[in-house]
Amino acid sequence: MNVQAIFGLQFFLSIVLWGAIAKWLLNPWLDEKPPNEALSWLALPHASRHIGMVFLVPGVVAQPLPEAFANPAAYGDLAAGVLALLAFIALRTN
């Protein structure tokens, strides 16, 4: 099996797994919560988006990433993470 097929299969199976988790575990649990609490739990995992800053660290990937990709991706992820954290705080404090 070639590398692209392996990556595609892993991606597809991850989507299926997380879709099943969302449908049968997360959705029923969130239905029991008030809207602000449910939304805060949905925003919280996105607060870890600061990890995208790793695109700017030399040696993390085999080849250096083009700056045209690395800078917008890294800083966009950072902005998304900060906004998610602010949304989480705002939702929890009403």
N, C-alpha and C positions, 0 to 999 in steps of 0.2 A: 504494500500500500504506500502510495507516495505521501509526501509531507502535507500537501494541500488537502488530500482526502482525509488524513488523520485529523488535521485541524478542523476541517468542516464537520466531521463526525463528532468530535469533542464539543464543538460549538452547538451543534444540533441537539445532542444529548443533554447538554447543560441547560439549554432553553426548555426542553421537555421536563427535566427534573425540577427546575425552578418554577415552571408553570404549574406543575402538579402540587408543589409545596404551597404556592400562592392560592390555588383554587381550593385545596382540601384542608389546609392548616391555617394559613394566614387570613384568608377572607372570612371564615366563620369567627375567628378570634377577634378580628377588627370590627365585625358587625356588632359585637357586644359592647364596644367602646363608644364613648361620646365622640362627635366629629373632631374636635380639637386634639384629643388624645390619639385617635386613630391616625390623623394626618401627621402628628408629631412622630409617631413610630415609623411612618413611611418616609419621612424626611431624614431621620437619624442616620441610616446607613450611608446616605449621600454625603454626610459630613466628612467621610474619610477620603473624599476625592482629592485632597491635598497630596495624596500619594502619586498623582500624575506628575508632580514636580520632578520625579525621577527621570523624566525624559531629558532633563537638562544636565544630568550627572554623567560625566564621561566614563566609559567602560561598563555601563550597566547593560547595554545592548552590544551585540557583536560588532556592528558597524555604527559609526556616529550617525545620528539621525539628522536629516536636513533641517536647518534652522527654520525654514518656512513651515515645517510641520511641528517641530519640537516646541518652539516658543508659544504659538497659539494653543497647542494642546496642553502644555504644562500650565500656562497661566489661566487658560479657560477652566481647567480642572480645579485649580486653586480657587478661582472665583466661585465656581459651582459649590465647592466644599464650604467656603465661608458663608455663602448665601443659605445653604442647607442648614448650617449650624445656627445662623440667625433665625431662620424660619422655625427650627426646633425650639429655640429659646422663646420666641414670640408666641408660639402655639401653647407651650407649657405654662407661660405666665399670663396667658389671655391678653 
